[in-house]
Amino acid sequence: MVALTLIYFDFDGGRGEPARLAMIIGGVAFEDKRVNFSEWTAMRENMPLRALPVLEVDRKFTLTQCNTINRYVGKLADLYPRDDWQATLADEVMDICEDIGTQLGNTIQLEEAAKKKARTDLTANALPRFLEHLDMRLQAAGGEWFADGRLTVADLKVFQLIRWLTSGALDHVPTDLPSQFGPSLLKHLERIQSHSKVQAYYAARKK
């Protein structure tokens, strides 16, 4: 078995969280190397693309790009479809989430007035459109999972996104946006939150 080290920031969310959850749910052994922001300043130049997450594989190869990491660990954890079409559906969903996350992430460092304007625009335009599309994809797949009729890394990616949008951590983004434009996504959130391994993971993180 390969030796895996996931390097990401020390908080429960963001681009690295779906891969963490996938390996935990799938019983894939890995080192969860968490970086605080003061450490990141010193180590950033040593990362291949000056960004996280990265996945070290057998201490020989450093894999970048969060959805590439998700696909790889998803295969190891049996949480990625083997069927080509179902894999494509999972990929689309993960890329939609990444697009939303990037657009929101681009607002984080803005001055307050510019941040409010940018997020108000996203709330009025892009976010509803993306949420409606995700909701439609979930309904088309049967209403429970996004691909393959079972839990996959695509579900974990959406879980993290909706958890973020409803957390209240994003100023000027209403927490009820998913309930307005993607109501089935909230049931999906609850479905994953109730998974025994997800519950155990977050309970342990609170200790």
C-alpha positions in Angstrom: 0.0 0.0 0.0 1.2 3.5 -0.8 2.2 5.9 1.9 0.1 9.0 1.7 0.5 12.4 3.4 -2.2 15.0 2.8 -0.9 18.5 3.5 -3.6 21.2 4.1 -4.5 24.0 6.4 -5.5 23.3 10.0 -9.3 23.8 9.8 -12.2 21.6 9.1 -13.2 22.7 5.6 -11.9 24.0 2.4 -10.4 22.2 -0.6 -8.6 19.6 1.4 -11.6 18.4 3.4 -13.3 16.1 0.9 -10.0 14.1 0.5 -9.7 13.8 4.2 -13.2 12.5 4.6 -12.9 10.1 1.7 -9.8 8.4 3.2 -11.4 8.3 6.6 -14.7 6.8 5.3 -12.8 4.4 3.1 -10.3 3.3 5.7 -7.3 4.5 3.7 -4.3 5.1 6.0 -2.8 8.6 5.6 -0.9 11.2 7.5 -3.1 14.3 8.0 -0.4 17.0 8.0 -2.2 20.2 9.1 -0.5 23.6 8.5 -1.3 26.7 10.4 -1.1 30.0 8.6 2.1 31.2 10.2 3.8 27.9 9.0 2.4 28.4 5.5 4.3 31.6 5.0 7.6 29.8 5.5 6.8 26.7 3.5 4.8 28.2 0.6 7.8 28.5 -1.7 8.5 24.8 -1.3 5.1 23.7 -2.6 5.0 22.9 -6.4 2.3 25.5 -7.2 2.5 27.6 -4.1 -0.9 26.3 -3.0 -2.6 23.6 -0.9 -3.8 20.9 -0.7 -1.1 18.6 -1.9 -0.8 14.9 -1.5 2.6 13.3 -1.0 2.6 9.7 -2.4 5.3 7.4 -1.1 7.4 10.4 -0.2 8.5 10.6 -3.8 5.7 12.4 -5.7 3.7 15.5 -4.7 0.3 15.6 -6.3 -1.4 18.9 -6.8 -5.0 20.0 -7.7 -7.7 19.2 -5.3 -10.1 17.4 -7.6 -7.2 15.2 -9.0 -6.4 14.3 -5.4 -10.1 13.6 -4.8 -10.3 11.2 -7.7 -7.1 9.4 -6.7 -8.0 8.9 -3.1 -11.6 8.2 -4.1 -10.4 5.3 -6.1 -8.3 4.0 -3.2 -11.3 4.4 -0.9 -13.8 2.9 -3.4 -15.6 6.2 -3.4 -15.2 7.0 -7.1 -17.3 5.4 -9.9 -15.7 2.7 -12.1 -18.2 3.3 -14.9 -17.0 6.0 -17.3 -20.3 7.9 -17.5 -20.9 7.9 -13.8 -17.3 9.1 -13.3 -18.0 11.9 -15.7 -21.1 12.9 -13.7 -19.0 12.9 -10.5 -16.3 15.0 -12.2 -18.8 17.6 -13.4 -20.2 18.0 -9.9 -16.7 18.4 -8.3 -15.7 21.0 -11.0 -18.9 23.0 -10.4 -18.1 23.1 -6.7 -14.6 24.1 -7.4 -15.8 26.9 -9.7 -18.1 28.2 -6.9 -15.3 28.0 -4.4 -12.9 29.8 -6.6 -15.3 32.7 -7.2 -16.0 33.0 -3.5 -12.3 32.6 -2.6 -11.4 35.5 -4.9 -13.4 37.8 -2.6 -11.7 36.9 0.6 -8.8 39.3 0.4 -10.9 42.2 -0.9 -11.5 45.4 1.1 -14.8 45.4 2.8 -16.7 47.6 0.4 -15.4 45.6 -2.6 -16.1 42.3 -0.9 -19.7 43.3 -0.2 -20.2 44.3 -3.8 -18.6 41.2 -5.2 -20.5 38.8 -2.9 -23.8 40.6 -3.4 -23.3 40.1 -7.1 -22.5 36.5 -6.7 -25.5 36.0 -4.5 -27.8 37.6 -7.1 -26.4 35.8 -10.1 -23.8 33.0 -10.1 -24.6 31.3 -6.8 -28.3 30.7 -7.5 -27.5 29.4 -11.0 -24.9 27.0 -9.7 -27.0 25.8 -6.8 -30.0 25.2 -9.1 -27.8 23.1 -11.4 -26.5 21.0 -8.6 -30.0 20.5 -7.3 -31.1 19.4 -10.7 -28.2 17.0 -11.1 -29.0 15.4 -7.7 -32.6 15.0 -8.6 -31.8 13.5 -11.9 -29.5 11.0 -10.2 -32.3 9.8 -7.9 -32.2 12.5 -5.2 -29.8 10.8 -2.7 -26.3 10.7 -4.4 -24.8 12.5 -7.3 -23.3 9.5 -9.2 -23.2 5.7 -9.2 -26.2 5.4 -6.9 -24.0 5.6 -3.8 -21.7 7.9 -1.8 -18.7 9.2 -3.8 -16.2 11.9 -3.5 -18.5 14.1 -5.5 -21.0 14.0 -2.6 -18.2 14.9 -0.2 -17.3 17.9 -2.3 -20.8 19.2 -2.4 -21.2 18.5 1.3 -18.2 20.7 2.1 -19.6 23.5 -0.2 -23.1 23.5 1.3 -21.7 23.3 4.8 -19.6 26.4 4.1 -22.5 28.3 2.5 -24.8 27.6 5.5 -22.2 28.2 8.2 -22.5 32.0 8.4 -18.7 32.3 7.8 -19.3 34.2 4.5 -20.3 37.8 5.2 -22.9 39.2 2.7 -23.9 35.6 1.6 -27.2 34.6 3.1 -27.1 31.3 4.9 -30.5 30.3 3.4 -29.3 30.5 -0.2 -29.1 26.7 -0.6 -32.6 26.3 0.9 -33.9 28.9 -1.7 -32.2 27.5 -4.8 -31.2 23.9 -3.9 -33.4 22.5 -1.2 -32.5 18.9 -1.9 -28.9 19.9 -1.2 -29.7 20.5 2.4 -31.2 16.9 2.7 -28.0 15.7 1.1 -26.0 17.6 3.7 -27.9 16.0 6.5 -27.4 12.6 4.9 -23.6 12.9 4.9 -23.5 14.5 8.4 -25.4 11.4 9.7 -22.8 9.0 8.3 -21.2 7.3 11.3 -17.6 7.9 10.2 -18.3 11.5 9.5 -19.9 12.0 12.8 -17.0 10.3 14.6 -14.5 12.3 12.8 -16.0 15.7 13.7 -16.7 14.6 17.3 -13.1 13.7 17.7 -12.0 17.1 16.2 -14.0 18.9 18.9 -12.1 17.2 21.8 
